[in-house]
């Protein structure tokens, strides 16, 4: 059975998510500035990749795993 995280991954057209696109990927739950701050504190997704010196992106699977670990059910 698919959960919300599987649906997020299935709807995303790529194997990666740029930091600038995390808001679109998460339906507005995440912000690129927040991700940058979390990354600087080593609290972001396990794999953060860079292209050049400014483009940061995350493999979808790692971003999903990070979201799962941070989310709680209320």
C-alpha positions in Angstrom: 0.0 0.0 0.0 1.4 3.4 -1.0 1.7 6.1 1.6 1.9 9.9 1.1 5.7 9.7 0.7 5.5 7.1 -2.0 3.0 9.3 -3.8 5.3 12.3 -3.6 8.1 10.3 -5.1 5.8 8.8 -7.8 4.6 12.2 -8.9 8.0 13.8 -9.1 9.3 13.7 -12.7 13.0 13.2 -11.8 15.3 11.2 -9.6 16.6 14.4 -8.0 15.1 17.5 -6.4 16.9 20.8 -6.5 17.0 22.8 -3.3 15.1 25.5 -5.1 12.3 23.0 -6.0 11.8 21.4 -2.5 8.7 23.6 -2.0 7.0 22.2 -5.1 8.1 18.7 -4.3 6.7 18.9 -0.7 3.5 20.8 -1.6 4.8 23.9 0.1 5.9 22.3 3.4 9.6 22.9 2.8 11.4 26.1 1.8 14.8 26.3 0.1 16.1 28.7 2.8 15.1 26.3 5.5 16.8 23.4 3.7 20.0 25.5 3.4 19.9 26.3 7.1 19.3 22.6 8.0 22.1 21.5 5.6 24.5 23.9 7.2 23.8 22.4 10.6 24.1 18.8 9.2 20.4 18.2 9.9 19.3 17.9 6.3 18.9 14.8 4.1 21.8 12.3 4.3 22.8 12.9 0.7 23.2 16.5 -0.5 24.8 16.8 -3.9 26.2 19.9 -5.6 26.7 20.9 -9.1 29.4 23.6 -9.3 29.5 25.7 -6.3 25.9 26.9 -6.0 23.4 24.3 -7.3 22.4 21.9 -4.5 20.1 18.9 -5.0 18.9 15.8 -3.2 18.2 12.3 -4.5 14.4 11.8 -4.2 14.9 8.6 -2.1 17.1 10.4 0.4 14.7 13.4 0.6 11.8 11.0 1.2 13.7 9.1 3.9 14.6 12.4 5.6 10.9 13.5 5.5 9.7 10.2 7.0 12.2 10.4 9.8 11.2 14.0 10.7 7.4 13.6 10.4 5.1 12.6 13.2 1.5 11.5 13.3 -0.8 13.4 15.5 
